[in-house]
Amino acid sequence: MSEIKKVVLAYSGGLDTSIIIPWLKEHYNNCEVIAVCGNVGQKGELEGLEERAKASGASKLYVEDLTDEFVEDYVIPTMQAGADYEGYLLGTSFARPILAKRVVEIARAEGADAVCHGSTGKGNDQVRFELAIMHFAPDLKIITPWREWDIQSRDEEIDYAEAHHIPLKINRETNYSKDKNLWHLSHEGLDLEDPGNEPQYDKPGFLELGVSPKTAPDKSEFVELAFEKGVPVSLNGEKMKPAVLIAKLNEIGGRNGIGLYDVVENRLVGMKSRGVYETPGGTILYKAHEVLETLTLDKLTAHKKRELSITFGELVYDGQWFSPLRKALSAFVTSTQENVTGKVRLELYKGNMINAGVWSPYSLYREDIATFAAGGDYKQSDATGFISIYGLPTKVQAIVNNEKEGK
């Protein structure tokens, strides 16, 4: 430990990372601690961050604006893949690799001896951070307080913070474990640890990105999204970059009760955990993109893409963002997006998203072929030969079965 003189900490300003700073200084020979916060759109959580970091003992704080890179290089490729993990839209999962990458870059620039993260020994984030750090700096020492210290609970963390006069923004009654970025907000802990407890959506301070469907307006709201090669480029006719578009969708979706997801999921480390996720803008974006692909992707590509989206989602959830397979799958996904251009209209109503129109210059839907009206290029009599050939294996198998049974 005496060899560790400077540590770069992935810092959020939350309970875990706030107490880690003095703990590092106590247990690593009063080492210098440099805090790094990656701004990935966690609006409202950056206020007073420098004062809190320095009050906890950090020598300096980097606040790195990673929002556009986060959206364009991590969020959009995952959305284009249609990837989720057991229904969860991967908000925390793809925020960790970009932060770990920046922490390593700053550690190198600062000449640090080690990097540190505040992920618990029971969670997935420890894997996501450390695999990304290993990818960029396999030689760099990683300090993991939750796997080293004697603290066993969030209550004990608060005890430690109070004993060391560390300023906190929470109390014991509102001590949910939360993770927030532009894409989502997750809630874990307290009453949510019992899957039998209904989430307190109407409890003041619980939901931050929106409202429950019950309290959403009684009148529906329409949104129109335009895409170019699978990338969202405009909202309701106004062109904007993806990060701004997602922020506006969060407001629209939030007030209409869109994107609440309550799940007992299977963590990478082997246990089940219960979480509640708010992803209002992302849920709308996924839906619109999926609707547009029904027009622009052929059957074989669409079905294979959906099959591979499960693997893609698992890779992201399991911390394998920088793996060769994830990169290869992204190359496949990018090729499928060549004609995913057009616009989609959705009607939002009390947590529901209703298709209200889809258009594309590359639409594979042809009304003159699919029409039930008379005429058109498709001759219904052509189906006779198709069914005869397509059904030939079934017919031969039936003949063999009958011969076997003596019929």
N, C-alpha and C positions, 0 to 999 in steps of 0.2 A: 504493500500500500504506500510505503514511503516513496516509491518511484513515481507515483501519480502526483504530478504537480499542477496540471491543468486539465479540466474536464469540460466538455461541451454537452449541455443538457438539452434534450428536446423538451421544451417548456410550453405549457398551456396557460399557466396561472391558476389552474385548478388545485384541488386539495392535494393530490398525489405529488405533483411536481413542485408545489410550494414548500412542502416539508422535506423534499429530497435535497434541496439546496443546503440547508443547515446540516442535514444528516451526512451529506458528502464531506462537508468541511470538518465535521466531528470525526468521521471514520477514515478519512483519507488525508490525514496530516495537514489539516487546514488548507487544502488545495484550492486553487482558484476555480471558480465555477462560472462559466459563460453560458447564459441562457439563450436559446434560439426558439423563437415562435414563428411558425409558418402560417401566414395569413391565407387561409383557403376559404375565406368568406364567412368566418364566424362573427358576424355583425354583432357589435355590442360587447364582445368579450375582450377586446383589445384596450378598452379604456382603463387607464391607470395601471397598465401592465408593467411598465418600466419601474414605477414606484414600488409595486409589490415585489417584483423580482429583486430589486436592490435592497428592499427592506428585509427580504429573506436571506440575503447574503451574496447575491450574484454580483460579480464585478462589472458586468455589462449585459445588455440585452439586445439581441438582433431581432427585429421584426421584419420578416421577409415576405413581400407581397408575391405570393405564388398562385393567386386566384386564376389568372388567365391560363397559365401553364397547367394547373390542376384540371380545369374544365376541358381545355382543348386536347391535352395529351393523355388524360386518364378517364374523365367522366364521359366525354363524347364517344371514344372508342368502345367503352363498355356498354353504353346505351345502344350504339350501332350493332353490337353483338347480340343485343336483346338479353344480356346476361343478368341473372340475379342469383341469390343463394337462398333456396327454400322460401322464395317470395320476397326476400329482403334485397333492396336495391343497392347494397354495397357501399353505403356512404362513408363509413369509417375505413373500410377495407382498402379503398384506393387513395385515401388521404395519407395513409402512413408511408407508403413508398416514396412519395414526393418529398415529404418532410425528412425522412431518413437520408435521402439523397442530399438535401441541402445541409443537414447537420454534418454530414461527412465533409462536404466542401468547406464549411466554415472551420471544422476541426483541423483540416489540412492547412488552411490559411492562417489559423491561430497557433499552429504548432502544438496542438493538444496531445496529451498522452492517452486519453480515453474519451469515449462518448457514453452517454447515459440516457436511459428512457424510464418512464414511470409506469410502464405496463405491469399489470399483476401477473403472478405466476399461474393464475387460473384461466387467463384470457387468451384471445387470439392475437392481440396487438404485439405481444412480445415476439411472436414469430414473424409478423409482418415487418417490424422494425429491424430485427436482427438479420433476417434474410437479405433485406435491402442493404444494410450496412456491410454485410459479408460480400455482397455483390460489388460494392464500390471500394471497400477497404478491408480486405480479408485479414490484414495484419493489425487492425485497430482493436484495442481492448474495449469490451462492452461491459459497463457496470449496470447491474440490474438490482436495485434496492429491494424490490418486493421478494426477490429470491435470496436475499442476504439478511435483512433486518428481522427483528422480533415482532414488529407490528403485524397484527393479524386481522384488523378490521378497520372500517372507515371511522368508527367511533374512537378507536385508539389513535388513528391519524389526527383527529381533531384534538384529542388530549395532548398529543405531541406538539401540534401547532400552538395551542394555548400556552403550553409550558415554555415555548420558545418565542412567544409574542409575535407569531407570524400572522399577518392580516389575511382573512378569508372572506369570500363573498357568500358563503353558505352558512347554515346552522344545522343542528342535528335533525331538525324536523323536515328540512327541505333537502336533505343530503342524498338525492338521487345521483347515481353515477351517469353523467351526461357527456355526450360528444357532439359537437356542433360544427358544421361547415356550411358552405353555400348549398350543398346538395341535400343535407338532411340534419335531423337531430334525433339522437338515440336516448332512451331512458332505461335505466336498470336499477335494481336495488329496492330497498324499503319494502312497501306492500307488494311491489311487482314480483318479488321473489316467490310468492305463492301464486301459482297459475290459477288458483281458484278465485283470486281477487280481480274484480273488474277494474280496469284502469280508470282513474278519477279524471276523465277528460274535462269535466266542468270545474274541477278544483282550481282556484286561482293560482297561476304560476306554473301549472303542470305543462300544458301545451304552450309552446312559444311561437311556432310557425303558422298556426291556424286555430280553427275551432272544431268542435265535434260536429258531425253531420246533423245532430239534433238541433243545434243552435245556429246552423247555417241559414242564409236567407231562404224564404219560401219561393223566390223567383229564380229561375235558372239564368246562367250567364254563358255566353258563347265565346270561344277562343278560336282563332285561326292561325295555324302555324305553317310556315313555308320552310322547305328543306332543299338544299342543294347537295347532291351526292351524300345524302344521309346526315348532313350537318344542318342544324336549325339556324336559319338566317334571318327570319323575321317573325314578328308577333303582331297579329291584327293589322297587317299591312305595313308595319314600321320595321325597317331594317335595323338590326343591332347585333353586337357580338354575342356569342353564346353565353358568356358569364352574366351579362346584363339581362339577357332574355330569361335565363333561369331564375334570376332574382325577381323579375316581374311575374313570372309564372308562380313563384312561391307565394307572392301576395294574392294573386288571383285564385290559385288552388287552395291556399290557406283559408281564405274567407268563405270558401264553398265546401269546406270539410273534406277536401281531397287528400289522399295519401297517408292515412293513418293505418298502421300495420302492427298488430299484436301477435307475437309468435313465440313459441318454444322451439328454439333452434338447436342444432347439433354443432357444438363448438369443435374446432380442430383438435383441442386437447382432450377430447373424449367425453366431456360432460354435456348435458343439456342445460341451456340457460333461457331465461324468459326476458324478452325485451319488447319495448314499444317504440316504434319508429315513426317520425314525421318526415314525409318526403313529398310535399305537395306539388312543387314544380316538376320534379323528376318523374313522378307518376304520370303526369299529363304528357310529358315529353316521350316517355316510353310508349304510352298508348298511341299517340299521334304517329310516331315513327313506325310502329307495328302496323297501323292501319294503312299507311302509305305503302309499306312493303307488300301488302296483299294485292296491290295493283301492279307493282313493278318487278317482283321476283317470280321466276318460274317455279313450278311445283318442286322439282328435285332440289334446287338450290335452297328454297325456303325451308323444306323439311330437313335437309342436312344442316343448315344454319341453326335451326332450332335445336337439333340434337347436339351440336357442338357448343351451343350457348350454355348448356349445363356444365360442360367441362371448363369453359371460359369462366363462368361464375365461381366454380370451385377453386380454380387457380387464383383468382383475385382474392377470394375470401381466405384462402390458405397462405397468403403472403408470397405467392409465386409470380408477382407482377413482372419481374425481370427475367423470368425463366424463358428458355428457348421456345417452349411449347406455346406460352402465352403470346410471344411475338409472332410465331408462325400462324396462330389462329387469328391474330389481328390482321396479318397480311391477307388471309382468306376473307375476313370480314370486309376489309377495305375494297377488295375486288368486287364483292357483292353489292357495294353501295354506288357503283358507277351510274346506275339509272334511278337511284332512289331520290328523285327530284320531283317536287310538286307541293301541293298544299293540302292541309287537313283541317276540317272544322269539327270541333267537339262542343257538345252542350254539357255544362257542368251543373249538377243539381244535388245538393245534400250528400256529398260523398260519391256520387255516381258520375261516370263519364259516358256520354251517349254519342255515338257516331252521328254526325250531321253533314257529311259530305267529304269526298276525297277526289282530287284531280291530279293528273300527271301527264306531261307530254310523252312519257315513256310507258304509259299504261298498256298492260298486256290484256286488259279486259276489252273485248270488242262487242259492242251492242249488236252489230249486224250478224255476229256469229251466235251469241248467247240468247238472242231474242226468242220469245215464245210466239211472236207474231209470224205471219206467213212470210216466206221468202228467206233471204239470207244466204251466205256462202256455204253453210253447213247443211248437208243433205241427211235427213234422219235415216234414210235407207242405208247410208254408209255404215251405220252401227252394226248391221247384220254381220258383215264380214269381220269387223273388229271383234265382236263378241265370240264369233266362231273360233278365231285364232287365239284370242286371249283365254278362252275357256277350254282350249284343247287339252292342257294338262289335267284339268279337273275331270274332263270327260273320260280320258284314258285311264285315270286312277279309278274312276267308278267302274269301268268295264273290267279292269283287273280284279277289283274287289268282288264283283259279282261272279266272275269266273272262279275265284278262290272259294266262294261260298256255294258254288254249284248252282247258281241261278241262271 
